[in-house]
Amino acid sequence: MSTMKGVDDAFLGVGDKPGLDIWCIMGTNVVPISKNLHGKFYTGNCYIVLSTAELKRGSRQHNVHYWVGEEAKEEHCVMASDKAFELDAALGSQALQYRETQGEESDKFLSYFRPCIIPVQGSFSSHWRRSAEECDQTTMFRCEGEHVARVTEVPFSRTSLDHKAAFIVDTPLKIFLFSGCNSSVQTRAKALDVIKYLRENRHSGRCEIGTIEDGKLVGDSDAGEFWNLFGGYAPIPRDVPDAANGELMTTTSKKLFWINKRKLVPMDAHLLDREMLKSDRSYILDCGTEIYLWLGMATLVSERKISVTVLEDYVRSQGRSSIGQTVITTEGHEIADFKLQFQHWPKNVVQKLYEAGREKVAAIFKHQGYDVAEIPEDKPQQSISSNGSLKVWLVDRGSVTLLCTEEQEELYNGDCYIVQYSYVEDGKDYNLFFSWSGQNSVQEDRLASVSLMSSMSDSVKGPAVVGQVSEAREPELFFLVFKSLIIFKGGRSAAYKNSVLQKSNRTEGYQKDGAALFRVQGLSHDCARAVQVDLIASSLNSSHCYILQDGPSFFTWTGSLSSPTEHVILDRMMNKLFPLKQSFLLKEGSEPDHFWKTLEGRSEYSKEKCVKSWPADPRLYTCTFQQCLFKAKEVFTFCQDDLATEETLILDCGEEIYVWVGLHSGVTSKEHALDIGKMFLQAGNGQDGRRSIFDTTVYAVAEGDEPAFFTSFFNWDNSKQVVSVLGNSFERKLAMLKGISPKLEAPDRSLRRSSSRRPGTLSEPTTPEQHQPAARRTFGPASASVGRVAKERSGSSPALSPSPVTPSWSSRSRASSSPSSPSTPVIARRLFPSTLHGAPHAASATATASPARRR
């Protein structure tokens, strides 16, 4: 085996396959850990953990963590940081490095070892000396965390208990769970996952389970047994705030240092800017709870090693070795949290010359018929049943008009529309709604369309998913629903026409007997579109096909880089736009003078291949409101079990985000869910920092109504998503763990009211006028009494009091850090900017239910 200079032989050839590789520092050696021992860490050792993930673009992402046990020797800590740096070098110096301290591990690190890691006293070298005594003694654990369990062994004593966390007492015959009154439902549910792990690994699956709720004693046999372990019941003192962490978070300001020959040179960190970081230097950014080491891409390997040593010395000198998180990142591979510390950070990093050239060359070879895997396939990434039924409504000043079949595949960029697609999947009826806004539509119609869509989707029977879409940023799913779509310039709504007249004395838009240019695109015959573009030569692109109309004359133009599939789509769209008309077929470079004259003369246009970008890897975030501020926190290595019924989560897929709403969350309507999605985009969370709602499609999905195009991002198990089971996530898991037959919810299903219709029967939505007397349905079960409580809590101000059509808050909210308590939605609602809500009159809008032609 060949060796790499300055890199330990144990690291050669690693990182090629997805998964984990773990090494333990033993003396001066790096010892690989076998798979069956992954997740077992000893307090007297240091470990190096490599996580390799396969990205959708085909490349691999590496994260290097070095874990430091609380009893590890200092020389082993230094060696672990050096070896982690060597591993990064072996991987091309593109990995992120994290320093993990026992008891203060990052969520990313803990997510690798679900359900938990429980450090073992001693060292790895003496692990075989440990006997089965750990099953014969009583141990006590403190459990925190909502999506990853932070488990810490604590002394078996009543004084270890508090009201903030969940506690597990593992005895030889029974495992007890004590839930502090201030612990969240999700923390208690995670503690049950730990108990399941202990029962299977320490008790061979044979052990009773008892649960004790803080403050509840009467009639509870488990509580009696539990307190007898401590010699009897005694009150638990009130929780004391964590002064150390609290002071650190509130009083520590950002500190930026330049590393100059092992010395730290302070820099002005009042207003951080990306331009302060030079590529030939290394910097330490101290943010209090996080410390970052940034390595410029032009720094030498020797300088980087020195910088890592300086970082270790800085952490120890500050007495911070057990507080917060330390991240080492190389220029060009910064994480989002690091970028957010700076006032100005370029939104998109310029693509490397090698990667850009590789993709263009691959595109040319693929166009010539070669099998190339360097670029994504030109086929839909999403799928939906093609046998559904389509309905389209035009939005005009708070009212909707159902378009006739002949017109529902013809949209105008000055209008807003509501689209309903009803289909059957796995024997279940689904309804997909879109609110589409043209680029030239007026604000009045945009605001009304979202509110109207929410109301209309609430009135259909069966699951309903809603999405907010803007022209030119439509997802593939939108075009699959239409199969073939034409987008004209101009508009038919009165609001649009009035706005045009105010700007000029002439109307704009497509003229049937005039001149027009249409760009034709598509991935298949059932996913095609023709979009009217500006009638100038610069609108052309060698990657696409076009239709040019000049009165009675028609040209079909094929770009030199367009595909045979697009040529077939071009013929189809020509027949759809201008049936029975003949066109002159032109290849790029053979255009007659008449062609250029219609386009106002020759001019430059793009002749580079438009390479389809790779889809973004999905990332999951929890949404909370803390001190009247919206917060989003990433859930790493996510799975279906992370969709807790008390929470609202966002699945970020780059150009699309899905707002998933649990049955017991505090989100009250689909419009409310879309608002949360907009806040997520505006807050700068997720893939690319701050994004506009006009650049991103936002979906709202309710628990139990997940369509296939959402579940495809998970390893989905339909048997887990039993929304009819009574209770929150803790109660559901407890019933499964104890083998108790679950109780079912009451018949009032709100959005998921059962239907006697056969699958495939069209569900007609009611218009706002038809269902206005009843309160709009919500994501959670409605409760008039809870609605009254919410109204009283909101005060007498009309701006905060729910209107007659405002849905009541969910009555099954539980204590949680997510927006799930009854009062949280009231606070959250006040936080939304006015621009995020529908027009005041939208809820009482009128509608024309019968199909009609609009001219």
Buried (B, 14 or more C-beta within 10 A) or exposed (E): EEEEEEBBEBBEEBBEEEEBBBBBBBEEEBBEBEEEEBBBBBBBBBBBBBBBEEEEBEEBBBBBBBBBBBBBBEEBBBBBBBBBBBBBBBBEBBBBBBBBBBBBBBBBBBBBBBBBBBBBEBBBBEEEEEEEEEBEEEBBBBBBBBBBBBBBBBEBEBEBBBBBBBBBBBBEEBBBBBBBBEBBBBBBBBBBBBBBBBBEEBBEEEBBBBBBBBEEEEEBEBBBBBBEBBEEEEEBEEEEEEEEEEEBEEEBEBBBBBBEEEEBEEBEBEEBEEEBBEEEBBBBBBBBBBBBBBBBEEBEEEBBBBBBBBBBEBBEEEEBBEBBBBBBBBBEBBBBEBBBBBEEBEEEEEEEEEEEEEBBBBBEBBBEEEEBEBBBEEEBBBEBBEEBEBBBBBBBBBBBBBBEEEBBBBBBBBBBBBBBBBBBBEEEBBBBBBBBBBEBBBEBBBBBBBBBBBBBBBBBBBBBBBBBBBBEBBBBBBBBBBBBBBBBBBBBBEBBBEBBEEEEEEEBBBBEEEBBBBBBBBBBEEBBBBBBBEBEBEBBBBBBBBBBBBEEBBBBBBBEBBBEBBBBBBBBBBEBBBEEEEBBEBEBEEBEEEBEEBBEEEEEBBEEBBBBEBBBBBBBBBBBBEEEEBBBBBBBBBBBBBBBBBBBBBBBBBBBBBBBBBBBBBBBBBBBBBBBBBBBBBBBBBBBBEBEBBEBBBBBBBBBBBBBBBBBBBEBEEEEBEBEBEBBBBBBBBBBBEEEEBEEBEEEBBBBEEEEEEBEBEBBBBBBBBBBEEBBBBBBBBBEEBBEBBBEEBEEEEEBBBEEBBBBBBBBBBBBBBBBBBBBBBBBBEEBEEEBBBBEBBBBBBBBBEBEEBE
